[in-house]
């Protein structure tokens, strides 16, 4: 076994920033790489900010160097009443700056 990693099943987690819960994460499985800080999520992944924005996907990866998530497979992003779906998503830690690729669809009552 790799001593620099851990695998978890049926995960619900909270990321605290300055003592406050900022992000909540749910996933069927998570693999943590302690050497790189990278985290791989699989199995209906949902990430929700305490400020409202959220995304879900079949799988996602947290990249600590880029301070961003990359999600794959039936991606759904919501921010207020606006919803974006597609094949891939790149998004920042605050879940505010998102880039959706492949079969992108946008819905908003404002348009």
Backbone torsions as a table, in degrees:
resi	resn	phi	psi	omega
1	UNK	NA	149.6	178.8
2	UNK	-82.1	117.8	-177.4
3	UNK	-76.3	-8.7	179.7
4	UNK	-99.7	16.9	179.1
5	UNK	-145.3	164.2	176.7
6	UNK	-144.4	145.0	176.2
7	UNK	-118.1	136.8	-179.3
8	UNK	-128.7	149.5	178.7
9	UNK	-116.1	150.2	177.6
10	UNK	47.5	69.8	-169.8
11	UNK	-101.6	137.1	167.3
12	UNK	-130.4	121.3	-176.3
13	UNK	-133.9	161.7	178.1
14	UNK	-131.4	131.4	174.2
15	UNK	-99.0	121.7	178.7
16	UNK	-97.7	135.4	174.5
17	UNK	-124.5	119.2	-176.5
18	UNK	52.6	43.5	175.0
19	UNK	79.4	-0.3	-179.8
20	UNK	-111.9	140.9	176.3
21	UNK	-70.2	117.7	-176.7
22	UNK	-105.4	-38.3	-178.4
23	UNK	-132.2	141.3	173.0
24	UNK	-118.5	138.0	-176.1
25	UNK	-130.7	135.2	173.3
26	UNK	-125.7	137.8	178.6
27	UNK	-159.0	153.0	176.6
28	UNK	-69.2	-33.9	179.7
29	UNK	-152.3	147.8	179.2
30	UNK	-136.6	137.3	172.2
31	UNK	-120.1	122.8	179.5
32	UNK	-104.1	129.8	175.3
33	UNK	-105.8	104.7	-175.7
34	UNK	-69.5	-25.2	179.3
35	UNK	-69.1	-44.9	-177.0
36	UNK	-99.9	-19.8	-175.0
37	UNK	84.2	-0.5	-179.4
38	UNK	-71.9	143.9	178.1
39	UNK	-128.9	125.4	176.8
40	UNK	-106.4	129.4	-179.9
41	UNK	-114.1	140.2	177.3
42	UNK	-141.3	158.5	174.0
43	UNK	80.9	81.2	-178.1
44	UNK	44.2	79.3	-177.9
45	UNK	-86.3	133.2	173.5
46	UNK	-131.0	130.9	177.4
47	UNK	-126.7	126.3	-176.8
48	UNK	-129.8	131.6	176.3
49	UNK	-85.5	149.2	175.9
50	UNK	-68.0	-13.4	178.5
51	UNK	-88.1	-4.2	175.7
52	UNK	121.4	-47.3	-177.5
53	UNK	-60.6	149.9	178.6
54	UNK	-152.4	162.4	170.1
55	UNK	-144.2	155.9	173.5
56	UNK	-135.9	154.2	-178.2
57	UNK	-165.6	168.3	176.1
58	UNK	-67.6	-36.3	-178.8
59	UNK	-153.2	156.7	178.7
60	UNK	-152.9	159.1	176.9
61	UNK	-133.2	133.1	172.3
62	UNK	-93.3	125.8	177.7
63	UNK	-108.7	107.2	-176.2
64	UNK	-68.0	-27.4	178.9
65	UNK	-69.8	-41.6	179.8
66	UNK	-86.8	-10.9	-175.0
67	UNK	51.3	50.5	-178.2
68	UNK	-150.5	161.5	173.6
69	UNK	-101.8	149.2	168.7
70	UNK	-127.1	121.9	-176.0
71	UNK	-117.0	150.8	-175.8
72	UNK	-135.8	147.0	170.7
73	UNK	81.1	107.2	177.3
74	UNK	48.6	55.5	-177.1
75	UNK	-76.3	133.1	175.9
76	UNK	-127.9	124.6	178.0
77	UNK	-120.3	133.8	178.3
78	UNK	-129.8	135.2	175.0
79	UNK	-143.1	102.1	-173.7
80	UNK	67.6	-133.4	-179.7
81	UNK	-85.1	-8.1	-178.7
82	UNK	-85.1	138.2	179.4
83	UNK	-132.6	135.7	177.1
84	UNK	-128.0	135.2	176.0
85	UNK	-128.1	159.5	179.8
86	UNK	177.1	-167.5	-178.1
87	UNK	-87.8	-35.9	-177.4
88	UNK	-137.1	152.4	179.6
89	UNK	-140.6	133.8	167.3
90	UNK	-116.4	131.4	-174.7
91	UNK	-149.2	146.4	-178.3
92	UNK	-77.7	171.7	-177.2
93	UNK	-59.2	-34.7	-179.0
94	UNK	-80.5	-4.3	-177.3
95	UNK	60.4	34.2	-178.2
96	UNK	-110.9	-34.1	-179.2
97	UNK	-107.0	108.9	-174.5
98	UNK	-121.8	145.6	173.0
99	UNK	-128.2	119.8	-180.0
100	UNK	-107.8	136.2	-179.3
101	UNK	-124.7	149.0	173.6
102	UNK	73.1	114.1	178.7
103	UNK	52.4	39.9	-177.3
104	UNK	-69.0	135.8	176.9
105	UNK	-131.6	139.1	-178.7
106	UNK	-125.8	132.0	175.8
107	UNK	-130.8	133.7	177.8
108	UNK	-156.8	138.5	176.5
109	UNK	-67.7	-13.7	-179.5
110	UNK	-74.1	-17.9	-178.1
111	UNK	-114.3	NA	NA
